[in-house]
Amino acid sequence: MTILLLGSGGREHAFAWKMIQSPLCDTLFVAPGNAGTASIATNVAMSPTDFEAIKAFVIQEKVAMVVVGPEDPLVKGIYDFFLNDAALTHIPVIGPSKMGAQLEGSKEFAKEFLIKHNIPTAAYDSFTAETVEKGCEFLETLQPPYVLKADGLAAGKGVLIIQDLAEAKEELRNMLVHQKFGEASSKVVIEEFLDGIELSCFVLTDGKNYKILPTAKDYKRIGEGDTGLNTGGMGAVSPVPYVDAVLMEKIETRIVKPTIDGFQKDGIPYKGFVFIGLINVNNEPIVIEYNVRMGDPETEVVIPRLKTDLVELFLAVANEKLDEINLEIDERSATTIMVVSGGYPEDFEKGKVISGLENIEDSIVFHAGTKLDNGSIVSNGGRVLTVTSYGNDFEEAIKKSYQNIDKLHFDKMYFRKDIGNDLK
């Protein structure tokens, strides 16, 4: 098979790394990819949201499957674009329909879906610029801290958690009236705050059947001790040590199964990943949010733990035969540490030459924001590289990742030194 993978981050490099191990994959194209994917597949200078360019390329190269990494093309309807085009309709797209992608594209849609299907979630209401004062009144009915979420896509940065009521009201006005997050915050969901430990549950579904992938926990804050600004993720651990069989059973029966059943009841075509962001409150799992793709950097610990052929899994999704596949998981722990540009998630410089990659031993480096420049690998994003390692437990795995990060260098490189400390 010739396969096209859309995206350019660490998630896509991890997918590519796993997909090329499959005997079913003859040729792998990645659009646009990065320096890491360039070393194992063929990068194509094409935007994941330029559907016409993708169509022309897919026909020209006789692509047999399209795998979508990031959320943007899904929210913009790439699944439907293929389905409704006679020249493309036979080519499976791994990712949900535009309707299904609303679970991530609209916080309000997601909350309505959760309530409708009796899936446990926090109390909420949503507001626009016209109802901003009602929103301020709603805040007064809640206990601090206050959770404000931009309704649309804001690259993982559209959620604010604020302790002070006056500040929460001010930020609500900033989001709705002054468009702090642009179009994404033209509507804002206000939610009750839940106190507990977060974790991520990843599910692959063909719309009817599903497989629960290994659990993972990521670290969103830039600073050690979970301080500072939110990022796209600074590291991840899989499996989550405190998730036992009892909690997992609750997650499956109360959340995963009703979610997949909900797709069928609501007539939502959904063939792809469901990322369920959960919070464990006194051993009761509650949904914080849905994403409609794999998380990053969680992919970099979940995918390396899959023993099953990933392309075979994707084919089963396309053919609605996921129930026929036996999912095999590596029992070892996997951890990943993200290496970022100095200044990230605010202003940072690109184009810094990266050295030491050839010295990495017993770890896998996934490229997140890199490109080739005159034969050198240089930084090309806020999150630059992620170093994944296996271990008999997460502490052994983390130790390996940190030992290998010490061999890497680029100007103003930064990483958190406390990933996993909260789990010890």
C-alpha angles and dihedrals in degrees: 000000000000109000131191117208117194121213143053109229141093089276091059093046089053091049091048092048090054098039095054088056087067119096086215092067114079100162128017123194121188121199114231096340126167139246090286096054089044089064094057106023140018116276119215120202095230134122116244088227098050094097096176092053089047090051093052092047095047092052094044095049096037091237112193100193138018119209115195117211107177130049100238099077089044094052088046090054110253091154091056091043090060095040093053098046115086091212092053107029093098092057113089118228115205102218136068129281120266088262092052091046088061086080085077100021093060124033088196093054089050093050092048090050091050094049093044093054095041094244112157113256140144122280111262149163132197132226142187133202089274092055098037093120090052086052090055089051090050090053088057090061093057133077117240139292097065122210118212119183127187105231096224136052112299100165092261093303102092098094122093125188111195131181100197121072095212090050091048090054091048092050091047088056090046091054099043105030102026094034096231090180095031117230090350091072099045082109124031129198116212114202137184112255117248119207114214145081119304125223138165126237117196122202131183113204139178089202094268108036126041143192121208109223124208116296120247139185122211133195114230106179122089095220132068116262088035094287133141131028127348116257135184086268135301101208144334143215129207131224102027103235097216095052106102131181092267094055091043091053090052091049092051099044099038101034118012099044095044089048094055091041087050091058090056095044092049094043093241112159104222124172110158146042127337114197109197115197106207138183120208107219110183090330092310113118115222126183116243097175148334126235120191098217138040117291124248122251090014091069088062090064101031099050095048088056093056112100092179118094106264095208089052088053091050091050089051089052091050092049096041090241100119090125088067094061124089108216112219119196129195107241092216123098120249127202133181132197120201119223111205141185117267110265095026130170085033124040114339137165126244132203097060112152112242119216135183100044091123091059096061113120129184093359134087119232114210115193115229104170112008139119139184115256118179092329094314127106108233135182114266105171147022094271106046112171137000122205115211125192138175125226141164084253133009093261092059090046093049092050090057092049092051092046089055095044086060087066093056127084142178130148113285092359114172136186137165115257096199104063108144095011091117090059097055 
